[in-house]
Amino acid sequence: MNPLLALPRGAVMLDVAGVELSPEDRERIAHPRVGGVILFTRNYESSSQLKALVASIRALRDPPPLIAVDHEGGRVQRFREGFTAVPPMRNLGQLWDRDVGAASGEAQRLGTVIAHELSAHGVDFSFTPVLDLDYGHSEVIGDRAFHRNANAVAHLASALCRGLRAGGIAAVAKHFPGHGFVAADSHHEMPRDPRSLAALEVDDLVPFAVLIREGVEAIMPAHVVYPAVDAHPAGFSRVWLTDILRRRLGFEGLIFSDDLSMAGAGGPGDIVERAQAAHEAGCDMVLVCNDPAAADTLLSHWKCTATPELARRAQALARRDSSAAV
């Protein structure tokens, strides 16, 4: 093996352009600061094509980059043809209202289906479950949320995670500490949630606390400001990520930033300043999506280096079943 490709996973997760790797994709993925690749609908044409794409990504370096996708179900499911159609999580919440046991069983079953189908294609994990509560305010969350009731969300998300783990993949809980209360969409603007920490602790933080106790492998914070707690958005806030998530809630897994190309991430400055601010707040790995020029700038100018702690946390997100060959 070329020794240049024997690289620890770095702190950047980026995307690729199409259904196979371009020379530019290959160069980016081989960069020492890269640790993962996120796939989108544009990267999927067929089952055999996806397996070939993933194999080509994994073959570029050792250990291979983490390969992820947003595969929640409902309107957020990137791979469809040849994959099971996963319903929106609100359907499970509606079933929970009628039959708690049936809803829990169905959540676990769907988690196992998601895991088996992704793992069979070489994908390491999905950015799921969504733990945001369904207050009825947020169109961007909407039916992606299980329920308004925090205990229902914790119950169903826990069951989904059991299914994911049974199928050999990890879970990523999002969007800490909760995106469901605000109407604004952080893809396009900066939402502000005026509630106190005490109010969040008795409601929105409950599912996160439950999943942390059960060993959830990763968490993604929201691009939302909670001014009663901190002036910075959660994804750039040491108060939220270091003081509350790490110290108070005891989370020891990997923290992903949400996409730094989103409008809600614009406060700290350019892409390098955003990545540094997220890293200093406590994010282990930052996402840069749908902006190859920004990705190139970040890889060229950001000075963050791989660490043993990042390696340990990232390895916990790699597929458990190495026999699920691509």
PLY file of the C-alpha trace (Angstrom):
ply
format ascii 1.0
element vertex 326
property float x
property float y
property float z
element edge 325
property int vertex1
property int vertex2
end_header
0.00 0.00 0.00
1.15 3.50 -0.79
2.19 4.85 2.64
0.64 8.25 1.78
-2.77 6.58 1.94
-2.21 5.14 5.43
-3.81 8.14 7.13
-5.80 8.54 10.34
-9.27 9.93 9.85
-9.32 13.72 9.85
-11.94 16.13 11.13
-13.73 17.00 7.85
-16.68 15.19 6.27
-17.43 16.26 2.70
-19.47 15.12 -0.28
-18.76 13.93 -3.82
-20.12 15.15 -7.12
-21.84 12.23 -8.82
-22.36 8.50 -9.20
-18.63 7.78 -9.50
-15.55 9.53 -8.22
-14.00 12.32 -10.24
-10.26 13.03 -10.03
-11.13 16.05 -7.84
-13.16 13.85 -5.50
-10.27 11.42 -5.16
-7.82 14.21 -4.38
-10.09 15.65 -1.69
-10.83 12.31 -0.02
-7.11 11.51 0.15
-6.41 14.75 2.03
-5.19 14.21 5.62
-7.92 16.46 7.07
-10.73 14.32 5.63
-12.36 11.71 7.82
-15.67 11.02 6.14
-17.89 11.28 3.07
-21.63 12.02 3.11
-23.71 10.75 0.19
-26.78 12.36 -1.36
-29.50 11.43 -3.85
-27.29 12.57 -6.73
-24.81 9.84 -5.76
-27.33 7.03 -6.21
-28.32 5.40 -9.49
-28.62 1.72 -8.60
-27.62 -0.80 -5.97
-24.62 -2.03 -7.97
-23.50 1.53 -8.74
-23.70 2.52 -5.06
-21.65 -0.50 -4.01
-19.01 0.41 -6.61
-18.93 4.06 -5.52
-18.58 3.15 -1.85
-15.88 0.58 -2.62
-13.91 3.20 -4.56
-14.13 5.63 -1.63
-13.10 3.02 0.90
-10.14 1.94 -1.25
-8.51 5.38 -1.19
-7.06 5.28 2.32
-6.60 3.17 5.43
-8.56 3.33 7.65
-11.29 4.12 5.14
-13.30 7.33 5.48
-16.56 7.02 7.36
-19.38 6.89 4.81
-22.69 8.40 5.88
-26.08 9.37 4.50
-29.27 11.05 5.69
-31.57 8.03 5.66
-34.24 8.91 8.22
-37.31 7.88 6.24
-40.16 9.91 4.81
-38.95 12.90 2.82
-35.38 12.47 4.08
-34.30 9.21 2.45
-31.55 9.62 -0.14
-31.63 6.11 -1.60
-35.03 4.90 -2.81
-35.06 2.60 -5.84
-34.21 -0.88 -4.52
-34.41 0.24 -0.87
-37.30 -0.21 1.53
-39.48 2.90 1.72
-39.16 3.99 5.36
-42.15 6.05 6.57
-41.76 9.40 8.31
-41.11 8.99 12.00
-44.33 10.81 12.86
-46.14 7.63 11.74
-44.46 5.78 14.59
-45.56 8.49 17.02
-49.15 8.13 15.86
-48.91 4.37 16.36
-47.43 4.99 19.84
-50.60 6.89 20.76
-52.62 3.76 19.96
-50.25 0.95 20.97
-46.93 1.63 22.69
-45.66 -1.92 22.30
-46.48 -2.11 18.61
-44.82 1.25 17.97
-41.66 0.20 19.80
-41.49 -3.05 17.87
-42.00 -1.30 14.55
-39.34 1.31 15.37
-36.83 -1.43 16.14
-37.77 -3.30 12.97
-37.30 -0.21 10.82
-33.94 0.48 12.45
-32.80 -3.02 11.56
-34.02 -2.61 7.96
-32.17 0.69 7.58
-29.02 -0.82 9.04
-29.03 -3.99 6.95
-29.66 -2.16 3.69
-27.04 0.53 4.27
-24.45 -1.90 5.60
-24.94 -4.22 2.60
-23.86 -1.31 0.41
-20.83 -0.46 2.55
-22.35 2.65 4.16
-21.27 3.04 7.78
-24.24 4.90 9.27
-27.19 7.22 8.79
-27.64 10.58 10.48
-30.62 9.35 12.48
-32.63 9.44 14.78
-34.18 12.91 14.86
-34.90 13.75 18.52
-36.52 17.13 17.89
-39.99 17.43 19.38
-42.97 18.07 17.11
-44.31 21.41 18.38
-46.06 22.05 15.08
-43.93 25.17 14.46
-41.15 23.84 12.25
-41.69 22.91 8.63
-38.09 21.73 8.24
-38.62 19.23 11.10
-42.33 18.51 10.75
-43.06 14.82 10.25
-39.38 13.95 10.72
-40.11 14.15 14.47
-41.55 11.14 16.27
-43.88 13.05 18.59
-44.47 16.14 20.71
-44.13 14.09 23.91
-40.49 13.87 25.00
-40.98 10.46 26.61
-42.52 9.08 23.41
-39.59 10.41 21.40
-37.09 8.86 23.81
-38.95 5.53 23.78
-39.22 5.30 19.99
-35.72 6.62 19.25
-34.27 4.13 21.71
-36.08 1.30 19.92
-34.88 2.55 16.53
-31.30 2.63 17.85
-31.61 -0.96 19.08
-32.59 -1.92 15.55
-29.71 0.00 14.03
-27.24 -1.71 16.33
-28.78 -5.13 15.66
-28.09 -4.44 11.98
-24.50 -3.42 12.66
-24.54 0.37 12.41
-24.31 3.28 14.83
-26.77 6.09 15.53
-26.39 9.86 15.34
-28.92 11.77 17.46
-29.90 15.23 16.17
-30.39 18.22 16.44
-29.10 18.92 19.98
-30.58 20.46 22.11
-33.73 20.58 19.93
-34.79 22.28 16.68
-38.54 21.62 16.85
-39.70 24.71 18.76
-38.56 27.31 16.22
-40.27 28.04 12.90
-37.18 29.32 11.07
-35.21 26.89 8.89
-31.49 26.99 9.70
-30.69 26.07 6.09
-31.76 29.61 5.18
-31.63 31.77 8.34
-30.58 31.76 11.98
-33.40 30.50 14.25
-33.63 31.78 17.83
-35.29 29.79 20.60
-36.06 32.06 23.60
-36.64 29.32 26.19
-34.61 28.89 29.35
-32.27 26.00 30.03
-34.69 24.79 32.71
-37.51 24.62 30.15
-35.32 22.72 27.69
-34.17 20.30 30.39
-37.69 19.17 31.25
-38.67 18.69 27.62
-36.34 18.79 24.60
-33.23 17.46 26.37
-35.01 14.38 27.73
-34.55 12.17 24.64
-30.90 13.17 24.35
-30.26 12.30 27.99
-31.91 8.89 27.54
-29.94 8.01 24.41
-26.68 9.20 25.99
-27.26 6.86 28.94
-27.85 4.06 26.43
-24.57 4.75 24.63
-25.53 6.64 21.45
-22.39 6.89 19.35
-22.71 10.43 17.96
-24.70 13.64 18.27
-25.24 16.55 15.87
-26.07 19.99 17.32
-28.52 22.46 15.83
-27.69 25.72 14.08
-30.05 27.44 16.53
-29.33 30.21 19.06
-30.76 29.82 22.57
-30.00 33.33 23.89
-31.13 32.55 27.44
-28.30 29.98 27.58
-25.58 31.34 25.25
-25.20 33.95 22.51
-23.66 31.44 20.10
-25.62 28.84 18.10
-25.46 25.41 19.76
-23.03 24.07 17.16
-20.55 26.85 17.97
-21.18 26.98 21.72
-18.80 25.68 24.37
-21.63 26.11 26.86
-23.82 23.67 24.94
-21.23 21.21 23.65
-18.60 21.16 26.38
-20.35 22.26 29.56
-23.81 20.76 29.01
-23.41 17.91 26.51
-20.04 16.59 27.63
-19.88 17.46 31.34
-23.48 17.63 32.53
-25.00 14.92 30.31
-21.85 12.80 30.20
-21.69 12.28 26.43
-18.44 10.63 25.36
-19.08 9.93 21.67
-18.41 11.91 18.52
-19.94 15.35 17.95
-20.62 16.26 14.32
-21.31 19.82 13.27
-24.33 20.30 11.07
-23.46 21.44 7.54
-21.22 24.50 7.77
-22.47 25.67 4.36
-25.93 26.39 5.81
-27.03 29.99 6.37
-27.44 29.25 10.07
-23.71 28.55 10.29
-22.62 31.89 8.88
-22.00 33.81 12.09
-18.32 33.03 12.74
-17.18 34.10 9.23
-15.74 32.17 6.30
-15.59 28.39 6.08
-12.26 28.16 7.90
-13.49 30.38 10.73
-16.70 28.36 10.97
-14.80 25.07 11.20
-12.43 26.46 13.82
-15.29 27.89 15.88
-17.15 24.57 15.77
-13.98 22.67 16.70
-13.16 24.99 19.60
-16.72 24.62 20.90
-16.39 20.84 20.96
-17.22 19.41 17.51
-14.99 16.48 16.55
-15.90 16.41 12.85
-17.32 19.19 10.67
-19.53 18.80 7.61
-19.11 20.84 4.43
-21.73 19.93 1.82
-22.67 21.08 -1.67
-19.85 23.61 -1.90
-16.65 22.09 -3.37
-14.88 25.46 -3.44
-15.47 25.88 0.30
-14.28 22.32 0.89
-11.08 23.05 -1.02
-10.51 26.24 0.96
-11.03 24.42 4.25
-8.68 21.58 3.35
-6.02 24.04 2.20
-6.15 26.46 5.12
-7.57 24.82 8.26
-4.83 23.65 10.61
-6.81 21.04 12.58
-4.97 17.72 12.87
-6.16 14.19 13.57
-6.00 13.03 17.20
-6.23 9.68 18.99
-9.50 10.85 20.57
-11.00 11.55 17.15
-9.78 8.17 15.92
-11.43 6.37 18.84
-14.72 8.18 18.51
-14.80 7.80 14.72
-14.05 4.09 14.90
-17.18 3.60 17.00
-19.16 4.76 13.95
-17.63 2.26 11.53
-19.85 -0.66 10.56
-19.74 -3.49 13.08
-20.10 -6.30 10.56
-17.01 -6.37 8.37
-18.47 -9.36 6.51
-21.05 -7.06 4.87
-18.70 -6.71 1.92
-19.19 -4.31 -0.92
0 1
1 2
2 3
3 4
4 5
5 6
6 7
7 8
8 9
9 10
10 11
11 12
12 13
13 14
14 15
15 16
16 17
17 18
18 19
19 20
20 21
21 22
22 23
23 24
24 25
25 26
26 27
27 28
28 29
29 30
30 31
31 32
32 33
33 34
34 35
35 36
36 37
37 38
38 39
39 40
40 41
41 42
42 43
43 44
44 45
45 46
46 47
47 48
48 49
49 50
50 51
51 52
52 53
53 54
54 55
55 56
56 57
57 58
58 59
59 60
60 61
61 62
62 63
63 64
64 65
65 66
66 67
67 68
68 69
69 70
70 71
71 72
72 73
73 74
74 75
75 76
76 77
77 78
78 79
79 80
80 81
81 82
82 83
83 84
84 85
85 86
86 87
87 88
88 89
89 90
90 91
91 92
92 93
93 94
94 95
95 96
96 97
97 98
98 99
99 100
100 101
101 102
102 103
103 104
104 105
105 106
106 107
107 108
108 109
109 110
110 111
111 112
112 113
113 114
114 115
115 116
116 117
117 118
118 119
119 120
120 121
121 122
122 123
123 124
124 125
125 126
126 127
127 128
128 129
129 130
130 131
131 132
132 133
133 134
134 135
135 136
136 137
137 138
138 139
139 140
140 141
141 142
142 143
143 144
144 145
145 146
146 147
147 148
148 149
149 150
150 151
151 152
152 153
153 154
154 155
155 156
156 157
157 158
158 159
159 160
160 161
161 162
162 163
163 164
164 165
165 166
166 167
167 168
168 169
169 170
170 171
171 172
172 173
173 174
174 175
175 176
176 177
177 178
178 179
179 180
180 181
181 182
182 183
183 184
184 185
185 186
186 187
187 188
188 189
189 190
190 191
191 192
192 193
193 194
194 195
195 196
196 197
197 198
198 199
199 200
200 201
201 202
202 203
203 204
204 205
205 206
206 207
207 208
208 209
209 210
210 211
211 212
212 213
213 214
214 215
215 216
216 217
217 218
218 219
219 220
220 221
221 222
222 223
223 224
224 225
225 226
226 227
227 228
228 229
229 230
230 231
231 232
232 233
233 234
234 235
235 236
236 237
237 238
238 239
239 240
240 241
241 242
242 243
243 244
244 245
245 246
246 247
247 248
248 249
249 250
250 251
251 252
252 253
253 254
254 255
255 256
256 257
257 258
258 259
259 260
260 261
261 262
262 263
263 264
264 265
265 266
266 267
267 268
268 269
269 270
270 271
271 272
272 273
273 274
274 275
275 276
276 277
277 278
278 279
279 280
280 281
281 282
282 283
283 284
284 285
285 286
286 287
287 288
288 289
289 290
290 291
291 292
292 293
293 294
294 295
295 296
296 297
297 298
298 299
299 300
300 301
301 302
302 303
303 304
304 305
305 306
306 307
307 308
308 309
309 310
310 311
311 312
312 313
313 314
314 315
315 316
316 317
317 318
318 319
319 320
320 321
321 322
322 323
323 324
324 325
